């Protein structure tokens, strides 16, 4: 798995997270995946439907965090 680089705002370490599943309005379930700083409120997150691959979610979250555009 790709390394998570430090926070662009405070330079502290960042960590990967994933929330538990919840049911949407159409009976499907979704969850949130992302990366957040361990010290400041910096975070990037997004919703996925439960059918999405967990490894793919994690890799996408890390790539978006590391991109910093």
C-alpha positions as CSV (number, residue, x, y, z in Angstrom):
1,X,0.0,0.0,0.0
2,X,1.1,3.5,-0.7
3,X,2.6,5.5,2.1
4,X,0.5,8.4,3.6
5,X,2.6,11.6,3.6
6,X,2.4,14.1,6.5
7,X,-0.3,16.8,6.8
8,X,0.2,19.7,4.4
9,X,-0.9,22.2,7.1
10,X,0.9,21.1,10.3
11,X,3.4,18.4,9.1
12,X,2.1,15.9,11.6
13,X,1.4,12.2,10.7
14,X,-1.9,11.3,9.0
15,X,-4.0,8.1,9.3
16,X,-6.4,6.2,7.2
17,X,-10.0,5.8,8.5
18,X,-13.2,4.1,7.5
19,X,-16.7,4.5,9.1
20,X,-19.2,1.8,9.7
21,X,-21.9,1.1,7.1
22,X,-25.2,3.0,7.1
23,X,-28.4,2.5,5.0
24,X,-29.2,5.1,2.4
25,X,-32.7,6.2,1.3
26,X,-32.9,3.5,-1.3
27,X,-32.1,0.6,0.9
28,X,-28.5,0.4,-0.2
29,X,-25.7,0.8,2.4
30,X,-22.7,3.1,2.2
31,X,-19.7,4.0,4.3
32,X,-17.1,6.8,4.5
33,X,-13.4,6.3,3.8
34,X,-10.6,8.9,4.1
35,X,-7.4,10.2,5.6
36,X,-7.1,12.6,8.5
37,X,-4.4,14.4,10.3
38,X,-3.6,13.1,13.8
39,X,-3.2,16.6,15.3
40,X,-5.2,19.2,13.3
41,X,-8.7,19.0,11.7
42,X,-7.4,18.4,8.1
43,X,-9.3,15.6,6.5
44,X,-10.3,14.2,3.1
45,X,-13.2,11.8,3.0
46,X,-15.9,10.4,0.6
47,X,-18.8,8.1,0.5
48,X,-18.8,4.6,-1.1
49,X,-21.5,2.2,-1.7
50,X,-20.9,-1.1,0.2
51,X,-20.2,-3.0,-3.0
52,X,-16.9,-1.1,-3.5
53,X,-13.6,-3.0,-2.8
54,X,-12.1,-1.9,0.6
55,X,-8.5,-1.9,-0.7
56,X,-9.6,0.3,-3.6
57,X,-11.3,2.7,-1.2
58,X,-8.1,3.0,0.9
59,X,-5.8,3.4,-2.0
60,X,-8.1,6.2,-3.5
61,X,-8.1,8.0,-0.1
62,X,-4.3,7.9,0.2
63,X,-3.8,9.0,-3.4
64,X,-6.2,12.0,-2.9
65,X,-4.5,13.0,0.4
66,X,-1.0,12.7,-1.1
67,X,-2.0,14.6,-4.3
68,X,-2.4,18.0,-2.5
69,X,-3.7,19.9,-5.5
